[in-house]
Structure formats: C-alpha cells, structure tokens
Amino acid sequence: MLYHLVAPCYFGTESAAAFDFKRIGAQNVTVTDGRIAFDGDEAIIAKANLNSRCTERIMLLLKTFPARTFDELFDGVYSIDWEELLPKDAEFPVKGSSLSSTLSSVPACQKIVKKAVVERLKKGHRTNFLPESGQLYKLRFSLRKDLCEVFLDTSGDGLHKRGYRASATEAPIKETLAAAIADLARVRPDSLVQDPFCGSGTMVIEAAMKALHIAPGLQRRFLAEHYRFIPAACWREARKEALESVEKAVPFEGVGFDIDPRAVELANHNAKLAGVGDKCRFFVADVADFSPASRVLVLTNPPYGERLGDLQQAARLEKTLGQRLGQNPVAGAYIITSDAEFEQNFAKKAVRRRKLYNGMIPCQVYMYY
C-alpha cells in the first residue's frame, strides 16, 4: 500500500532532508518551508526513519479537510478508518497545534479529536470499552488557516535522538542541524573535519556518520515498529540494508577541541557510542592555539552570549577564530551562530550565508572557502 508521508524539519535544511528520501526510493518528494512530503510503502516508512539525517519525525498523513467548526473537526477525524490502524487496546494520546484558524484553542481541539477517534474505534471494533492498555500510537493534528491535517506519528522520539548522546554539554546543537551543516560542507569519505568549539562532539560525529554512510537511526527504535500494518520484515530488511551500506574503511578523520575537559571526555564517549570512535578524536585546547591544515573543513558552533551568558567573551572568541583561520587558511569553514555581529567580530565577510534555525533561535551559517 502507498502512504502519503510528511517529515517536518528546521527551516533552511529542506534540500538536505529531501535528498535522503529520494535516495531511499521515496516517490513524489516535494519540498515546502519546514517540511518534506513524499509517498512510499511500508518499507519506505522503515527506511525513512532509519536514514533521515535532517528531519524531526516521519508522520503518516491520514486526511486533510476544512475545519472551521468543532462539528467539521469531529466529522473529519471520525471519517478516518481508525479501526484499520489502531487495535482496540491501543494507547493513543493526541497532540496538536493551531495557527491562524477559527478553532484556536488547542486543548479544546484535542478533546474533539480524541472523542472522534474513540467513537470510530468503538464502532469499528464493536466494543463499548477502550482500555488504552496496549501499544502506544501517537496521533497529531495541525490546523492552519482552517485546514486540518491528521497524522499518525511513526517515529516516537524525535529523529535527532540518535542514541549516542545520552547527555550533553550546555546549549548543544541538535544532531539534525549538525547533519545539515555537514551536508552544506559537502563532507566526503576522505574529508578531514575539525571543530575548535566541539562541546559534546555533535558536529564532528555527524560529519563522521555521513562520511561512513552510517544510518542515523541504526542505534535506536521507532514507534511504528509495533504498528500492526507495518510488517516486522520491513524493519529487518531496512536495518540489514543500512548495515551493509556502512563503509568503515574510508580515510575520514574528525578532530574536535574544547577548553572544557568534561566536554572533551563526553565527546570521546559519544563518538564511541555512535560507532565512529576510531575516526574521531577530541582534545582539550584553546581556540587561540587552533592551527588547522590547509585541507581541513572547519564545522563549528561558537559559544554565543545568548546561550552562554557573556556577549563580550563571545565576540572575543569569534575574533580569535577569525585570526586563527586568517593565519591558517582552510579548504572551507562553516560556522553557525545567532550572533548578528559575527562577520564584524570575525573580520571577514562570508562568501555565502544560509539562514537556519537552531530550535526556535534564528541563526546564520557563514560559509568561507
């Protein structure tokens, strides 16, 4: 069966996200702001969850309909064949959002959606009691300009949770965003990547996983693995295929530096958990001593005052980084920050800039070649 799927992503990462879905054989891949839509069967649902580096989750779009009243919302949700998707003992929490819509109260809409699903399940399963004691199925709805979309979440935890970062340093960059920056930098199997502000190592680790073709979801589980309409064989085959695609013998090298010994220890630990411990090394060092070789790709997220408290200190670090790269020219530098004064502090205009979001924080990736 062919399903219509939607994968939300951070603004600015859409092109990188879309490529992953085309590569696994998804059909009708379309890009809009902050989301990728595509079609695929049960095997594609499994492959998408395992292989998507830049999106936050994979959602099955069940229906789109106008909903200006609670009656329209109820009827639209009720018309979905829920009994074919959810067993009668399923646990099914509902989350949603509303923007520029007549039905503006999200809690009220959640109650209506939940009620409609309950009534349809009672009818479809011919029962008056739904214990919700079984497997978890997460339902989502989105109201935008009085148009409602209803989804079944197939991922569970956000896809940025790869499984290798149990804990992190202060203000970490999301794995999905780091992967998008590695894509912008065109990290390859023979790249040498360095990060002078490595923190818990996310930027270097994501670059290594990309270079070694390690699927980002290999070390975690997904909510839809127990969905009865997706055969277990789909997940086994997707994992087998992902494992066979790993290229451990590539010459990639990743090196990170941080002034915080605790961060460096954590980064080395995370790299081992991610399966790239033999390709990534992390050291305690000050950015003032950063002396990269000419073929290095620098991928970094410098500490910024809004995140870590001291704007003047952030400006000094950016100035120092600019001086070090001025004295040690590299193949490319891709620097993400929310500091609007970055180019002034760095003392050089970027060749290109790309606007991205780190969570809800608007940022720029400053690209130097």
N, C-alpha and C positions, 0 to 999 in steps of 0.2 A: 504494500500500500504506500502511496505517495503522500507525504505530510508536508504542510507548509510550516516553516520554522523561522523564528526570529531570534537574533542574538544581539543584545544591547552591548555597546562599547563606549569608551570615552571619546568625546569629540576630538577629531584630528587623527584617530587611529583606524579609521574605516578602511583605507586601502590595504593596510597590512592585514586586517582582520578578514577582508573579503578573499584575499589570496589563499588563506588556509582552507576556506570552504571550496574554492574552485579546485584546489589540489587534491582533495579527497573525493571529488566526483559529484559534488552537490550541483543541482540544476537550478537555472533561473536565479542566479545570485544577483541581488540588487542592493545598492548602497544608498542609504539616506542618512541624514545627520544623526549620528549616535546609534546607529543600528544597521545590521545586515539581515536581509531576508533571503531565504533560499528554500528549495524543495528537495526532499530526499526520503528514502525509505527508512526502515528500522535500522539498517546497517549504517546509514549516514548519520542517524541520531547518535549512535555509539561513537563513530569516528569523529564527529564534530566535537563531542565532549572531550575526547581524548586529545585531539590535535589542535584545538583553537588556542592560540597563544595570547590573543589580544581582546577577546570578548569576555563578558562577565558571566554569562549563562546562556544555555540553549533552551529556548522555550517553544513549545508546540502551540501554534496559533489555532485555536478551535473555532472561533467565529468572530466576525466583525459586523456590528449593527448599530443603527442610531439609537440613542437612549437619552431622551430629554425628560422622561418621567420615570418614577420607580416602577410603574407597570411595564413600560417598554424594557427597562433593565431586567426585570424578573422574567418576562416572556422570552427575551433574547437568550438569557442564560438557560432557562428551562428547556429551550428547543434543542440544546446540545445533547447528544447521545451519551450521557454520563455513565449509564449502566454498562456501556461497552468499554469504558476506560477504567472505571473505579469498581473494585469489589465492594460488596455490601458492608464489610467491616473496615473499609479504608478510613484512615485519619486524613482529613482534608482541610487544613487551615486556609483562609483566604486573605490575601494582601492585595492592595490596590492603590491607585493614585488618580487624581482628578485635576485637570488643568483647563481653564477657560471653558468650563462646562456648566450647564444649568444644575446638574447634580454635583454640587461642590463638596458635600460632606462625605469624606471617605469612610468614616465609621458606619454611617447610615447605608452607604452603598455596599459595604462589606456584608452587612446583615442581610440585605436583599439578595445578593449573590449567593450567600451561604444558604438562605432559605430556598432559593430556586433549585440549587443542586440537591438539597435534601429531599425536596418534593419529587424531583425527577428520579432520584435513586430509589426512593420508596416505591414509586410506581414501577420502575424498570426491574427492580429486584423482588417485587411483590412482597414487601415487608413493611411493617409499621415501626420498626426499630433499627436504628443505625448506631451501633455501639462505638464506632471510631476507635476500635481497639487493635486494628490491624496495621498494615504498612502505611507509610506516610506518602501522601500525594499533595504537592504544594500547588495551589491554584492562585492565579494572579489575574487582575483586570487593570485596564488602563482606559480612562476617559479623557479624550482630547477633543475639544470643540464639539461636544455632544455625540462623539462617535466612540463606541465601546469596543475594545478588543479583549477577548478572554483567552488566557493561556494556561497550559499545564507545564510547570517547570520540570525539566528533565535533569537538571544539574544538581540541585540541592545547594550546598555551599557554593559561593561564588567561584568561578573558574580561576581567579587569581590565587586561590588557595591550592598550591601545587602539592603540598605535603612535605616540602623540605624546610619550611620556615616556621617552626613551632613557636618561636619567639623572635623578636626583632629589636633593633635599637630605636631610639626616639625618632619619630617622623619618617618612617621608611617609605620608599617609593613602591607603589603597587607592582606586582610581578607582571601584570598585563601591560602596564605602561612602560616598564623597562624593556619588555619584549618588543614593543612598538618602536622604541628608540633603537634597539639593535637592528630592527628591520630598516629604519631610516638610514642607519650607518652602513647598511649592506654587509653585515658581518658574514664572513665566509669560513669554510672549514680550515683555512690556513691563516686566519686573522690573528693578530696579536692585540688584545684588548686590555686597556688599563684604566683604572678608576682611582684618582687621588683622594676621593672622599667616599670610600666604599661602604661605610656603615656595615650593615649585616650582609653585604655582598650581592645584593639582588641584581644590580646592573651587570656585573661580571658573570654571575651564574646564569642569567637568562641568555646572555650572549653565547656562553658555552653550550647551553642546551640547544640553541638554534644551530650552532656550528656542527654539533654532533648529531643533529636530527633526532634529539630525544623529545618524544611527545610530552607536552607539559602535564598531561593528566595520567601518566603511567603509574604514579605512586599514590593515587587516591581512588576513591569510589564515588559513584554518582547515584542520585536518587532514582533514576529510571532503570537501574539495574534490577530492581524488583518489580517494575511495571509489567504486568502480565501480557501486554500486547507487544512487547519487545522481546524476542527470543533470547535466551541466555547465550546462544551460539553467536549472536551478533557481537556481544561484548567480548567473547573469547577470541573471535576472529580479528576484531579491531585491535585488541591488545597484542595478539600474535604478530599482526602486520606492523604495528608500531615498534615492537621489539626488534623485528627483523630489519627495520629501517635505520636503527642506531648505527652510527659509524664511529666506533671508539678509536680507530687508528689514525684519525686526522691530526694534523700538526697544530691545531688551535692551541693558543696559550692565553690565559686570563690572569691578570695580576691586579690586586687591589691594595690600597694603602689607607690607613686611617690613624689619627693621632690617639684614638681611644683603644687601649689593649683589649678591653672587653668586647668591643665591636669586631676587632680582628679575630679574636677567638671564636666568636659567634659565626663570622663569615666563613671561616675554615670548616666549622662544624656543618653549616648549611650546605656548603659545596659537596661535602661527603654524602650528606643525605640526598642531594639532588643527583648523585651519580657522576659528578664532574670533579671530584676531589683531586684526581690525578692531572687535571687540566687547569686548575685554578689554585693560585696561592695568594695569601693575604699577609701583609706585614704592617707593623707599627711604624709609621713615618709621618713627618710633617710635610704639607704641600710645598713648603719653602725648599724642600730637598727633592722635589719631583723632577726627574730628568729622563723623560721618555725617549726611546729611539725613534728614528725618522719614520719607520713603517708602522708605528703604533696607531691604533684607533682609540681615542680617549672618549669614554662614555661616562658621564658623571652628573650628579645632582648635588651641587654645592650646598652646604648648610645656609639657610636664609633666615633672617631675623624674625619673620612672622612665625616660622616653625620653631626656631631655637633661641629666640629671645633678644639678640643683640644685633641691630642693624649695622652699626659701625664695624663690628667684628666681621659680619658677613661681607661688607664692602672690602675690607682688608684682605679677606681670603680670596675674593674674586680678583682683586688687583694682583695678588701674589700669583694666582693661577695664570693670569694673562702674561705676567713677566716670565714665568717658567716656560710657557708654551712659546713665547716670543724668542726665548733663548734656545729652545729645543723644538724646532718645527716638527710637526707630526703629519701623518697621512690624512687624518681627519679628527676633528673634535666635535662632539655632540653634547651640548651642555643644556640641561633642563633646569629652569628656575622660574619662580614667580616674581623675581626682582626686576621691576621695570627699569632700574638704573644699571642693569648688568653690563651692557655694552660700554657704558661710560666708565664703570669701575674696571672692566676687563681691558679697556683702552684699545678696542678694535671692533669695528663693525662686522657683524656676521655676514657670510656670503649668502646664506638663506636663513629664514626663520620659519618655524612651524608652530602654530598655536595648538596647545593640548590642554587637557585638564588633569590635574592630579587630585583625584577625589572631586571636591567642589571648588578647588583652587585653580584659577586660570593661570597657565604657565606658557612659556615660550621655549622651544628647543632652538638654541643658537647653534648654527652649523658653520664650521670652519674647515676648509680643505687646504 
